[in-house]
């Protein structure tokens, strides 16, 4: 019996090539629904790839005799591979041309009887959703047009069970009632936490579709928000904003919930620059056993990374990376006066920076230096990983401008880079041996046996090696956009 292309890699990359000729100023391009595909060693069905080109006429050429690439209609290319009788994997290139624009498809075929991990796009979840701490679920929501809600939109919540592949859907949830803003966390028992936009509330949606609101905390005017949980949902971390006569502009305080009961976590005496706090701190993530919590200051653009560790039954708060943290006063020559510069670790809204046992914290090391004219500062950044047991920071200088995304208990660190609106070509680093292990795509191929887009980065890795990631593609409207995926290793 023929096997379908069960584990083909549908990267949906908007591969874009353009040129201008003397005769025709029209933009020329080849846009393919995928540019990498992997086949079993034997028993494969043909694969159809959508082709969009300008000019409309295009040609296709296969680079190997075992790959047949045929234009089956104006918009479809069909790729067929012969069975692989060799004992090793093989690869080939298919070339599509339209005018002077050219694009390539990489075709990879395993040896016979080989298997490889599952790769799936997360097209039906806004921003790719979130993965539960142990990788049981990926969950999130999608916006839909609505004929019944006054806003014209509603939402569908989806849970993807990575053990079985089963998808559980609930909805519609009217936007006029539930103004979904972002999916923040999901437990391994299937409870999804969503921040709402217009009202500022935080809700949970469970596998039965039941909605529950996170209740206000006594003495605080704002709605509390949950950013991350432990696998069993016993502990949640997040923050609450308070506005009153003393704090009319609001002030963020970090919160830990234990079995649904909140407590306000302690804060450092001074902010990241050594001044009094003006805006506060948000708790962002937590280790699986609840022993380590981390968060970020929310003062201007500082985002200094703090962490909490329980000692003698009490939470002790410190700035992460004490060994590389330095405050130095600098003088501006343009009348701004003296100001504290700060070198150290920072983190923004990532909830996945703590390794499962809390030994490691993924972060970014930033230095601030005055420019030669004394009128502005120069910022430099590197991925950095803090060991909460030894108090030592590892700065990965091989990836300048990179961002530490997540890290395993045994010190395999995942980096997105460079820092900016589009994270590109993630990297992997061994913190134990200070060894660069290659790009994420190279590391995934070495460890999972599959090809993923070359500029992919990992947002989170579960203890069993399930990956939640993303990559950027060109977009004619937005310039660039991210597509999200998960990788499930062989079970």
C-alpha positions in Angstrom: 0.0 0.0 0.0 1.3 3.4 -0.9 2.1 5.7 2.0 1.0 9.4 1.8 3.5 12.1 2.4 2.8 12.0 6.1 5.8 14.0 7.3 6.4 16.4 4.4 7.6 19.8 5.5 5.0 22.3 4.3 7.1 25.5 5.0 4.7 27.7 3.0 7.6 30.1 2.5 6.8 33.1 0.3 10.1 32.6 -1.5 10.5 35.8 -3.4 12.9 36.6 -6.3 12.7 39.8 -8.3 14.5 41.6 -11.1 14.0 44.4 -13.6 14.7 44.1 -17.3 15.3 46.8 -19.9 12.3 45.7 -21.8 9.8 45.2 -19.0 9.7 47.1 -15.8 7.1 44.7 -14.2 8.3 43.0 -11.0 9.2 39.4 -11.7 9.0 36.7 -9.0 8.5 33.0 -8.3 6.3 32.3 -5.2 6.0 28.7 -4.0 3.9 27.1 -1.3 6.9 25.3 -0.1 10.6 25.2 -0.8 11.7 22.2 1.2 10.1 18.7 1.2 11.1 15.4 2.7 10.0 11.9 1.6 10.1 8.5 3.0 12.5 6.0 1.5 9.7 4.2 -0.3 6.0 4.2 -1.0 5.5 7.9 -1.5 2.5 9.6 -3.1 3.1 12.6 -5.5 3.3 16.0 -3.9 1.5 19.0 -5.4 3.1 22.5 -4.9 1.3 25.7 -5.6 3.2 28.1 -8.0 2.6 31.8 -8.5 4.8 33.7 -10.9 5.2 36.9 -12.8 5.3 36.6 -15.8 2.7 33.8 -15.8 4.7 31.4 -18.0 7.1 29.3 -16.0 9.4 26.3 -16.5 10.5 23.5 -14.2 13.7 21.4 -14.2 14.6 18.5 -12.0 18.2 18.1 -10.9 18.1 14.3 -10.4 16.8 11.3 -12.3 15.0 9.9 -9.3 12.9 13.1 -9.0 10.2 13.8 -11.5 8.9 17.4 -11.5 6.0 18.2 -13.8 3.9 21.2 -14.5 0.4 19.7 -14.2 -1.5 23.0 -14.7 -0.8 26.8 -14.7 -0.6 26.9 -10.9 0.5 23.4 -9.9 3.9 21.6 -9.9 3.8 17.9 -9.0 6.9 16.3 -7.5 7.2 12.5 -7.6 10.2 10.5 -6.2 11.3 6.9 -7.0 11.9 4.5 -4.2 15.4 4.9 -2.6 17.3 1.6 -3.0 20.4 3.0 -1.4 21.3 2.7 2.3 21.8 6.5 2.7 19.6 9.6 2.5 19.8 11.6 -0.8 18.8 15.1 -1.9 18.2 17.0 -5.1 17.1 20.4 -6.3 14.1 21.3 -8.5 14.4 24.7 -10.3 11.5 26.9 -11.3 12.0 29.9 -13.5 9.7 32.7 -14.8 11.4 35.4 -16.9 14.6 36.2 -15.0 13.2 35.2 -11.6 14.4 31.8 -10.3 13.5 29.7 -7.2 14.6 26.3 -6.0 12.9 23.5 -4.1 15.1 21.2 -2.0 13.9 17.6 -2.2 15.2 15.2 0.5 14.5 11.5 0.6 15.4 9.1 3.5 16.8 5.7 3.1 14.3 2.8 3.1 12.7 1.9 6.4 13.8 5.3 8.0 11.5 7.4 10.1 11.6 10.9 11.3 9.9 13.4 13.5 6.6 15.2 12.8 6.7 18.8 11.6 3.5 20.8 11.5 2.6 24.4 10.8 0.3 26.2 13.2 -1.7 28.2 10.7 -4.9 28.0 12.7 -3.6 29.7 15.9 -2.9 33.4 16.2 0.8 34.0 16.8 1.3 30.2 16.9 -0.3 29.8 20.3 1.6 28.5 23.3 3.0 25.1 24.3 2.3 23.6 27.7 5.4 23.1 30.0 5.7 19.3 29.3 4.6 19.7 25.7 1.3 17.9 26.0 -0.7 20.7 24.3 -0.3 23.6 22.0 -3.2 25.9 22.4 -4.5 29.2 21.3 -7.2 30.9 19.3 -8.1 32.2 15.8 -10.2 35.2 14.8 -13.1 34.7 12.5 -15.5 36.9 10.6 -18.9 36.9 12.3 -22.4 37.8 11.0 -23.9 37.9 14.5 -21.5 39.8 16.7 -21.7 43.6 16.5 -17.9 43.9 16.1 -18.0 41.6 13.0 -15.6 39.1 14.7 -15.5 36.1 17.0 -12.9 33.6 18.2 -12.4 29.9 18.1 -10.2 28.3 20.8 -8.1 25.2 19.8 -6.2 22.6 21.8 -3.8 20.4 19.9 -2.9 17.2 21.7 0.6 16.3 20.7 0.3 12.8 22.0 -2.6 11.9 19.7 -2.8 14.7 17.2 -6.4 15.3 18.2 -7.7 18.9 17.9 -10.4 20.1 20.4 -12.2 23.3 19.3 -14.6 25.6 21.2 -16.4 28.7 20.2 -17.5 31.1 18.8 -16.6 33.5 21.6 -18.0 37.0 20.5 -15.4 39.7 20.4 -17.8 42.1 22.0 -17.7 40.0 25.1 -14.3 38.4 24.9 -11.8 40.7 23.2 -9.0 38.2 22.9 -5.6 39.9 22.9 -3.0 37.1 23.4 -2.7 33.5 24.5 -0.1 33.4 27.3 0.0 30.0 28.9 -1.6 26.5 28.9 -1.2 23.8 31.5 -0.5 20.1 30.7 -4.1 19.4 31.9 -5.5 21.7 29.2 -6.3 25.1 30.8 -5.5 28.0 28.5 -4.9 31.5 29.9 -5.8 34.4 27.6 -5.3 38.2 28.1 -8.2 40.3 27.0 -7.6 43.6 25.2 -10.4 46.2 25.8 -11.1 45.4 29.4 -7.7 44.3 30.5 -9.0 41.1 32.1 -7.5 37.6 32.1 -9.6 34.5 31.5 -9.0 30.7 31.3 -10.7 28.4 28.8 -10.5 24.6 29.6 -11.0 21.5 27.4 -14.7 21.7 27.9 -14.8 25.2 26.6 -15.7 26.7 30.0 -14.6 30.4 30.5 -13.4 31.5 34.0 -12.2 35.0 34.9 -9.1 35.6 37.1 -10.5 37.4 40.1 -9.2 40.8 41.3 -6.7 40.8 44.2 -7.8 42.6 47.3 -6.4 46.0 47.6 -5.5 46.3 43.9 -7.6 48.1 41.4 -6.3 46.5 38.2 -7.2 43.2 36.7 -4.4 40.6 37.3 -2.8 38.8 34.4 -1.2 35.3 34.3 1.8 34.8 32.1 3.0 31.3 32.8 2.1 28.2 35.0 3.7 25.0 36.2 2.7 21.9 34.3 0.0 20.9 36.8 -1.4 24.4 37.1 -0.7 24.5 40.9 1.4 27.7 40.5 0.8 30.7 38.2 2.9 33.8 37.9 2.0 37.2 36.4 1.4 40.7 37.6 -1.3 43.3 38.7 -1.4 47.0 38.0 -2.7 49.3 40.7 -4.0 52.8 40.3 -5.0 55.0 43.2 -4.4 58.4 44.7 -0.8 57.5 45.6 -0.1 55.9 42.2 -2.4 57.6 39.7 -0.4 56.3 36.7 -0.4 52.8 37.9 2.3 50.5 39.3 3.0 46.9 38.4 3.6 44.3 41.1 4.7 40.7 40.5 2.2 38.0 41.6 2.5 34.3 42.4 -0.7 32.2 42.7 -0.7 29.0 44.7 -3.8 26.8 44.1 -5.5 30.0 42.9 -4.5 32.1 45.9 -2.4 35.2 45.1 0.5 36.7 46.9 2.6 39.7 46.0 6.2 38.9 45.5 9.0 41.1 46.9 10.8 43.7 44.7 14.4 44.9 44.8 15.0 48.1 46.6 16.0 50.0 43.5 15.2 49.6 39.8 17.6 48.3 37.2 19.5 51.7 37.0 19.7 52.2 40.7 16.8 54.7 40.9 13.5 54.5 42.8 10.9 52.4 41.0 8.3 54.3 39.0 6.5 51.6 37.0 7.3 48.3 38.7 8.0 44.7 37.9 6.1 41.9 36.0 6.7 38.2 36.8 7.0 36.3 33.5 8.0 32.6 34.0 8.4 29.8 36.5 10.3 26.5 36.8 8.3 23.3 36.7 8.5 22.7 40.4 7.8 26.3 41.3 11.2 26.9 42.9 12.5 29.6 40.6 10.5 32.6 39.2 11.8 35.3 36.9 10.4 38.6 35.6 11.4 42.0 34.3 11.4 45.6 35.4 9.0 47.7 33.3 10.8 51.0 33.6 11.1 52.8 30.3 13.2 50.5 28.1 15.2 48.9 30.9 13.5 45.4 31.2 16.1 44.3 33.7 15.8 40.6 34.6 15.0 39.7 38.1 14.5 36.3 39.7 13.1 34.9 42.9 14.4 31.9 44.8 13.0 30.6 48.1 15.4 30.5 51.0 14.3 29.6 54.5 10.6 29.7 53.5 10.9 33.2 52.1 11.2 34.5 48.6 14.5 36.2 47.9 14.7 38.6 44.9 17.8 39.5 43.0 18.8 40.8 39.6 19.8 37.9 37.4 23.4 37.9 36.2 24.8 39.6 39.4 28.3 38.7 38.1 27.9 40.9 35.0 25.6 43.5 36.4 27.1 47.0 36.6 25.6 50.5 37.1 27.9 53.4 35.9 27.0 57.1 35.9 27.7 58.9 32.6 27.4 62.6 31.7 25.5 63.9 28.6 27.1 67.0 27.0 23.9 68.3 25.5 22.3 69.4 28.7 20.6 66.2 29.8 23.0 65.9 32.7 24.2 62.8 34.6 22.4 59.5 34.1 22.9 56.0 35.3 23.9 53.5 32.5 23.4 49.8 33.3 25.1 46.8 31.9 23.3 43.5 32.6 20.7 40.9 31.7 17.3 41.9 30.4 14.1 40.1 29.3 10.8 41.3 27.9 7.6 39.3 27.6 9.0 35.8 27.0 7.5 33.3 29.4 9.7 30.3 28.5 13.2 31.4 29.7 13.5 29.2 32.8 14.7 25.6 32.3 12.3 23.0 33.7 14.2 22.6 37.0 15.1 26.3 37.2 18.9 25.8 36.9 19.2 28.1 33.9 17.6 31.3 32.8 17.7 32.4 29.2 18.3 36.1 28.7 20.1 38.8 26.8 23.1 40.7 28.0 23.2 44.4 27.1 25.9 47.0 27.5 25.5 50.8 27.4 28.3 53.1 26.5 28.4 56.8 25.7 29.2 57.9 22.2 32.2 60.0 21.4 30.2 63.3 21.3 28.5 62.5 24.7 25.0 63.0 23.2 23.7 59.5 23.1 24.4 55.9 24.2 25.5 52.9 22.2 23.7 49.6 22.9 25.3 46.2 22.2 23.6 42.9 22.9 24.5 39.2 23.1 22.5 36.1 24.1 23.2 35.2 27.8 22.3 32.4 30.1 22.4 32.6 33.9 23.0 29.7 36.2 20.9 30.1 39.3 22.9 27.5 41.2 26.4 28.9 40.6 25.5 32.6 40.1 27.5 32.6 36.8 26.5 34.0 33.4 27.5 32.6 30.1 27.5 35.2 27.3 27.4 33.8 23.8 29.6 36.2 21.9 29.4 34.1 18.7 25.8 35.4 18.1 25.9 39.2 18.5 22.5 40.9 18.7 21.0 37.5 19.5 18.3 36.8 22.1 18.3 33.9 24.6 14.9 32.2 24.1 14.9 29.0 26.2 17.3 26.4 27.6 17.2 22.8 28.8 18.2 21.5 32.2 21.4 20.1 30.8 22.4 23.4 29.3 21.5 23.2 25.7 20.6 26.9 24.9 18.4 28.2 22.1 19.0 31.6 20.6 17.0 33.8 18.2 19.0 36.3 16.2 19.6 39.0 15.4 17.6 41.1 17.9 14.9 43.1 16.1 11.4 42.9 14.6 12.2 39.7 12.7 14.2 37.0 14.5 16.3 35.3 12.0 18.4 32.1 11.9 18.2 30.7 15.4 21.3 29.1 16.9 22.0 26.4 19.4 24.8 26.5 22.0 26.2 24.0 24.6 26.7 25.9 27.9 28.7 23.1 29.5 31.4 23.1 26.9 30.9 26.6 25.5 30.4 25.1 22.0 28.4 26.5 19.2 26.3 23.6 17.9 25.1 25.3 14.7 21.9 26.9 13.5 18.6 25.6 14.7 17.9 24.1 11.3 21.2 22.3 11.4 20.7 21.1 15.0 17.2 19.9 14.2 18.4 17.9 11.3 21.3 16.3 13.3 18.9 15.4 16.2 15.5 14.8 14.6 16.5 13.9 11.0 14.2 16.4 9.3 14.7 19.7 7.4 13.1 22.9 8.6 13.4 26.4 7.2 17.0 27.7 7.5 16.0 30.8 9.4 13.9 29.0 12.0 14.3 29.7 15.7 12.9 27.8 18.8 10.6 29.6 21.1 10.4 26.7 23.6 11.6 23.1 24.0 9.8 20.7 26.4 11.7 18.1 28.5 10.9 15.4 26.0 12.2 17.5 23.1 9.0 18.8 21.6 9.8 22.1 19.8 7.6 25.2 19.4 9.2 27.6 16.9 8.8 30.2 14.1 10.5 31.6 11.1 10.1 34.8 9.0 9.1 35.1 5.4 8.7 38.1 3.0 5.3 39.6 2.9 4.1 42.1 0.3 1.8 43.9 2.7 3.8 43.8 6.0 7.3 43.5 4.6 7.8 40.4 6.7 5.7 38.0 8.8 6.3 35.0 11.1 5.0 31.5 10.5 4.8 29.2 13.5 5.4 25.4 13.8 5.9 22.5 16.1 8.2 19.5 15.9 7.3 16.3 17.6 10.1 13.7 18.0 9.6 10.0 17.3 7.4 8.5 20.0 
